[in-house]
Amino acid sequence: MSTSSETTGTTGVSGASGTTDTIGGGSAAAGTGSEAPTASGTKGTTSAASGATGMTGATSKASGATTPTDATSPTSGTTGTTDPASEVSRAIGTTAATSKVSGQTDATSPTSRTTRTTNPASEASRTTGTTGATSEDSGTTGVTGTAAQASDTGPGAAPERPASGGEAPAAAPVRGTRLTLTGAGLGRPGAPAVSGVDLDIAPGEILTVVGSSGCGKSTLLRTLAGLLPPLDGTVEQDGHPITAPAADRALVFQEDALLPWRTLRANVELPLAIKGVPRTERRAQAESWLDRVGLADRARHLPHRVSGGQRQRAQLARALAGAPRAVLMDEPFGALDAQTRSGMQDLLVEVLRGTGATVVFVTHDVDEALFLGDRVALLGAGRLTAVRDIPHPRDRTAHEDPARLALRREVLTSLGT
Ligand SMILES: Nc1ncnc2c1ncn2[C@@H]1O[C@H](COP(=O)(O)OP(=O)(O)OP(=O)(O)O)[C@@H](O)[C@H]1O
């Protein structure tokens, strides 16, 4: 887990206010490869770019407008005016597409007297953090690029991922993306964590990553997100160097990073807003996603009015609503109780069904890694020690399978347990 507040790039942690006005035109002002702290200083943001601008921006915004309580309370009467263009980029972290987002009043609650004009484009970068939305590989901007890529179902399209169960409708196919590390050294300048990483993650693959505490799992994820540049070697997406966060690589952390002043639905709308999806349509899509994650009846709730598991589900909905080509998940279920966690695993498999998105999933839980992944990567002693195919991925009935059990033993041994 990385809880750092250091900056490795150029924009730095102050990000919040700094990003507000720099999200337009794909300038990637906040997405220049910097790493910033999350709101809580822990794994708490969503999406690559939020690492850059993170919830620091959220805090900044909140200070200028409302607190969560303000937003919900019918009696608060808080009035805040925010720049719509800066709101989304802070939350979803997409600097691009700003011009496509028209400022909208965030009618979070019919009973709220809070009057706020928000800009999804700036809000997003605070949370999901795809600030550097000038897409590295497409030459287009962030989410716009994602949308274009999403319609590509050509030869590179990932096969539909089978679900473990559930009847939820499949999401629109998205072409997964290839993530490749070659001789990569990962870490901070002067503090390398992992060296010589050679790893090729195929489009549509779910790669789980396990390793002892401090071995570099989060560092790997942040590098893939574009929040940390490699110290050596190369890190590429579809053959193009990853140099900054991008909208098509969503990042989900253990701590939820929902914007506290937005309802669950309004949070899920953010990535759609930065894609320029018209309000009515994005509202419908957001409600559909909330329905898929079992939160239809919580759509109008603010994050602090729902449970931790429900917030994680909303965060998952938000991450996937933007049709990312890669989803980078850093112990997303680590704070949940065992039963909720198991349900979230099933839900994840279900909502990923048919998306084709490439997933890199960091976990401390070996059984979670062996259930979710197509392959599992073992990190330890400053290097990538092994990458193994997982027998019967996403099949709960296979836990007694001899090959699965043998792999489980190997993983546990590698962890020294
Ligand atoms: N901001 C930082 N500055 C310097 N070193 C850091 C920073 N953040 C993490 N590290 C170091 O980098 C190494 C890898 O950290 P990382 O967070 O990637 O480990 P991890 O495997 O995710 O750990 P955990 O399982 O505990 O979350 C550790 O030695 C850690 O101390």
The ligand as a Gaussian input file, in Angstrom:
#p B3LYP/6-31G(d) Opt

LIG

0 1
 N        6.015000       7.471000      -0.852000
 C        6.966000       6.589000      -0.723000
 N        8.252000       6.973000      -0.675000
 C        9.246000       6.095000      -0.559000
 N        9.035000       4.780000      -0.484000
 C        7.758000       4.362000      -0.521000
 C        6.659000       5.225000      -0.640000
 N        5.520000       4.516000      -0.665000
 C        5.888000       3.251000      -0.551000
 N        7.228000       3.157000      -0.466000
 C        8.009000       1.959000      -0.339000
 O        7.924000       1.247000      -1.548000
 C        7.897000      -0.125000      -1.257000
 C        6.700000      -0.717000      -1.927000
 O        5.537000      -0.137000      -1.373000
 P        4.112000      -0.571000      -1.876000
 O        3.138000       0.344000      -1.265000
 O        4.121000      -0.709000      -3.332000
 O        4.005000      -2.027000      -1.222000
 P        2.755000      -2.999000      -1.183000
 O        3.233000      -4.329000      -1.647000
 O        1.605000      -2.428000      -1.905000
 O        2.485000      -3.027000       0.367000
 P        1.145000      -3.362000       1.144000
 O        0.802000      -4.774000       0.823000
 O        1.537000      -3.198000       2.564000
 O        0.108000      -2.402000       0.703000
 C        7.885000      -0.273000       0.251000
 O        9.189000      -0.558000       0.681000
 C        7.457000       1.061000       0.729000
 O        8.013000       1.349000       1.975000

